Amino acid sequence: MTESLYSSCAEVLSICQPAKDDLAALLDPNTGFAPRLRQLCHEQIAEVENSASSDISQEELDALRMEANTWGLLQAVMPARKTEPEPHVHPRALLAKNPYTPTSTLAQAIMHSSVLLTELVVVREWLHETAPQPQHPEATTGYWRFTKHNVMQALRTGSGIREGLVKELDPDAMNRGDGRSLAADDSGFEKSLTQALYSFVRAGRLDDAVELCRKAHQPWRAASIRGSLLFQWRAIANEQRDDDGIDDAEDAEGWQGNRHRKLWKSTCSRAALNPNLPDPERILYAALAPCPQTFSVLKSACRTWEDHIWAQISILCEEKQTADMIKLGGGFWDGGLSVLENMPMPPSQEEDAAEEEEWEKEATSTLETLGNVQVEDGPPADNAFHVSQLAIILGRTSSLLETFATGLRDGHFDPESSEYPTMTRFFAHLCLYLQMIDVSVPPLAAQVILEAYLQVLEVAGQRDLIAMYASALGDNAVERYAMFLTSLELTADINERRLALTRAREHGLDVHRVAVVTAERTIERAFELLPQLKGPLPSVIALQGSPSDIELLLLRSIEWTTFEDGTYDTALEQATVILRYFLDSGRVSLAKNLLEMLPRELASIDHPEERATEYLHYRQFFTIWEILDRVVGCQSLEVSIMNRDTRAAWLSDYKALMDQAYDAVVKLLTSDWMMPDVTGDHRSRELMRCRQIYIPELILRLHVMLYTSREHVPENLKRALELANIVADSRYKLYDDFLQADGRRLGEYLNAVRQATIAGLEGGGSDPFKIILS
């Protein structure tokens, strides 16, 4: 690698790093980070190719080409991933507004309605741009000139057409099953022509392919290729027109594309599957109309890894468009008037989302197979750049960087190899690029990669650049130490954790930042491994077993931000998140343990108000939970053999605890406990789930305690029925919290109220309201 490339890359970095907050500038198609580095690679390649003597090996040159292509891929896919998509009309809305919408407009709407399909189309365009330059066949002066000369000569002389030579000159002359063929020169030209046409299709240059057919005096073949174009008629498409100078009247009358593309596609498929046709012909038709049925034919023409991924993505795009078009009924231009008369019922949004998710899984699974596909030419599938390109397409850059960093740490890459500097440079700048555009980058992997590139710069004598790339580590020093602290997991007790955190100050690190990042990484790791909060509401009683290691890891993550008061604000935020999870999972004992671990000073934090209120609600809940447990404990102290004074003292304590429990629960029920300020976001859903679990639980527990204590405290039966009035009061909306879990808890409570009502009649009479009115 020449020294100029090192300095040029550093110059690009120095230009783009100050603009790290300007996403539009970083993603600009001409002056953004990725286009600049791609251009540097192209310039380096051109310099080598134009140089009479160069010390760059062919392997390094190939690596530069693949690096340039990879930066082109990043520029192709990242802007769409990092910017908000423009609003587009759903294809069903287009058809509802205009049943005669052309298939080209529908296809565009289908593409815009699927994020993955849009990305795959972009990747296919990138594969077109990076395809090899098509080879033109030798020029010809006429249509099958040599065959025509032989046939005409035979007719003039009456000597008869030579055996094995075709008798007619129409395009199907060779496919009539009579074993006849063209003259050798024409046959060779046909083969080279169809191979050239395939190379144009592979490069996405259909117009050039059509022009080549015309120059070869085969307009019928040009028409076949143009059949791939979707039917377009701007005059009836409800599209906004650009002022491009086209006469409106001419445009209104004219249409383009294939009105019968569905029929054309099935014909291409049959041609591709016809064993009587020459292989180049079959491959051309398979490329024009890619589908799973003709994949084996198209695959036979795939020689490089890029060819294989192009074939797979072409099929995925074509099949997705076809499937969605079928769901729409095909529209008027594919299905005729019958489609307008029998428009299919549109699926629900849930069905649409489920189908899209299923297709994305299938598409991802298909693309993953390209990781080990066998190639005939060019670098293999496991080449580092091919692995990178596939990971970028699949949106797995984090795992890509981690894999490369692991390879560096484990010594899988030879620093003495010719490709090592190129690969290390690419991955170092990939880390920096992703960080600048705010894409998640594993901190440890970035540090390993950047440190490896710093070593490359040292070997290359680029000492002037080392400071720049070393400074790029930036906050990774904090991240790196936080990752180490995170790796301690449960192996260190609280004193060892406190000591490890103290060491950060000794090395000049911001202790508060280290504590916060460590806690965040620990929580993230725990939540990655813990089950998500979805599905039926848990049973609180059934989920009080021993905690798992991951639950303990989540519980103890709060220790990092409770060592010093400078991180108490973060501790309060993280504590509410963890408490919500534990309570929403039915793990009351773990949530109680967490609350007991928190410093008392957290209760004095009053900003932001919603977080402080939520924390207050947790404390209120556990105060009540403790009172209820004390009631149960007090009740268990009753024994049959008690003297009068002992029983009186016990009954007094029991009644006082029952009164305390009743007042506390009623106060909670008649307040906005765990009621979110806003609805629809993740936090509000978790708060509502908490209400739906514990409001019924508290009501049922209190009711059962009141009911079972009626023999000792008769007025508690009245309280139990008065509690039902509070539950039914529309001001508190408590009944909404009973309507989850298929109404099971509501059934339990109604049955309990029924039993209390029946108990109220035990003293005589038939009025069920007597006990309340007494």
Phi, psi and omega in degrees: 000131183285154181296331182297328181291322176302310183291326179293318178296320179296324179294318177299317179298317181294332179284319189273331182299320177297340181261024185296340177268358180253089185298322181299321180291319181293331183258008180301133185295344181248319186245009178288176184297308183296314178299325180295316180290325175298318179295322177299318178297316179299318179295321179295318179298315180297322180296319180292316183293331181271353182270136179290326179228127180217141181269007179275130181282166178297324179297318178294321179295316177297321179296321178297319179297315181292326177295317178301316179297323182291320175295326175296321177296316178300318179294330181287320189260331187291320180304319180292326181286333186257359179235155179290131179290149176290146179293136178230150180284135179293145182302326178293325177293324177298314181293323179295325180280323183215097182298344182262020178303128180297154183296330178297317178294319178297319181297320177296318179294321177298317180298315183291338181280351180235118181297316182293319179298318178301317179295319181295324177296319178296319179295321178297320177296321177297320178294327175294316183295326184264006180291155178300153179294124180299146179262127179278139175287168178296147182293148178236152183259003180180174183279115179046056190301316183288321178294316180300319180299317180294318181294315181295320179298318180294322180291323181290320185270345181072015183277353181089150181286138182304143182298133178090351180267143181298151180265335179244166182242019177283163184302335183264013186300327183275354190246026182266003176079014180262006177077005181275155184217177178279170171298152188305316181296317179292321178298318177295322179294319179301317180296313180293327179294310182295326177293320178294320178297320177298318181295327175291318177297317179301326179271004179072019184256070184292323180297320177293324177295318179297316180296322178297320178297319181294320178294332179274007179062040178230067181298332178298324179288325176298319178296322178299318181290319180293344177297343180285344182286133180290150180293129182225134177213097187297330185296333183243012187266359183055035180260146172287134184258141173277152178279084185253013175085001180283136180294126184298321180295317179296319181292324181295326182274336187264146173226161183229164176090192187251114179288341183239047185296328179299316178293319179299318182295316179295327177293318177298319180297318179295321179295319180295331182267359182279111182290347180281344179276152176298150182302316179300326179293316180296320180295320179300314181291326176294327178285326180291322182230071184295138178201162181302327183294328183257011184299321181298325178291313181294323181297330181295340179267353183277116182250325180256167177297323179297324177298318182295316181290327176296316180298314182294316182292324177299317179294316180300314181295313182296317182291322178295315178298316181295315182297317180290327177294322178295319179298330178278356183088359178086345183075175183297322188284341175259328187247350179078193183296331181299329179293319180293328181280336183230060180295131181293149176294129180291140177289161178289165178299324179295318178295319177301313181296320180295318179295319179296317179297320179295318179294321179298321178297315180296317180296317179297317179298321179295315181293327180297332180293342181287351179290342180226024179289146179273135181240155180264324181235154174078181181299148182286176182294331182271009173299142187303322180288323176294319176300319180295315181298318179294320179295321178295317179298319182277358180071035183241049183292327180297312179294328177299311181295321179296321180295316180294319179296321177297319177298323177293315182294322184273002177074027180283346181248136181272113180299342181273351182289157183289335183273343187301312179299319181296313182296316182295318178298316181299312184291327176297315180287332175296316177303311183295321179296312181296323177295319182294325181265014173063047171254137185303129178233125178301121185301314183296318179298317180298319181295317180298316183292314180295322177295323177295320179291325176300322177294322177297317179297321179297316179297323181280357179078016182271060185292332180294338184265347187297318181301320181298312183285331176294321179293340179292342175297324173045238182290356180296340175297315176294315180300318183296314180292324177296322177297323177295313179298324178296324182292344177296329180046239186261005185283343182248137177279181187295326179291321178294323177295317180298318180294317180297324179288326179296327180298334179300321180294325181296333181259018174078014179270154177285108185298319181296318179294319178300316181298315181295313181296319179298315179297318180297315181295322179295317179295317179300316180298316180297316181291333176294328185263338181279151179294148179286155180276090177205170181088194184294155179292142184283161172271121184295321183291323186282349188247034181251030179281190181292141181287150175279168179298322181291321177295321176294323177298317178294318179300313185279352178299335182288343181300323185299323184262008177247005178287323183230146184291345179292345180245017182294325178300314178294322179300319179296317179298312182291324180297318179295323178296315183290319178300318177301315183296312182299314181293319179292340177269358181083009184266074185293318183297321177294319178297321178295318177301318180297314181300323180289336179282341189281143177295149180296334183297339180298331182291340181272353178282122184244013180220133358288153188299318184295326179287318179296320178295318179298318179295321176299320179296322178296316179296320177299317181298313184287335171297316178294317181300322179291320178298316180298320177295324178292324176299314179298318179296319179294319180298324182288347180281346180290129176232160184292327182261093177223134177285173188297315182294318179297316180295322180295319179293318179297315182296324179295315178296318182298315181294321180295318178295321179296318178298317180296317179295316181298312182298319183292317181293315180298320178299319178293318184293327183267009173250179180268052184297124178058024178272117184292148177289325177235161181239156174105337181270175185298316182297316181296324178294322178292321178296318179294323177297322179297315177300316184293338177274313195260338173297308176299322182296315180294318180297314181295317180297317179294317181299314181298319179297317179296317183294314183287342180268004186297334180289328179268324180232087186305325182294346179292335176294320176296318178299321180299319179284328175294327176300324178298325177295322178295318179298323183279349183292121185292344180294329186261347175053037180288331182294335177299325182286345177274347189275010176263178179054042177059026179073012183299314183291328176295320177298320178298316183290318179299322177294321178294320177295321178300316179298319179295322179295316178297321178298329179292341179269358183293335179279001180109159180093169182239002181272112181292343181267001182300318183294330180282322184278347183287000000 
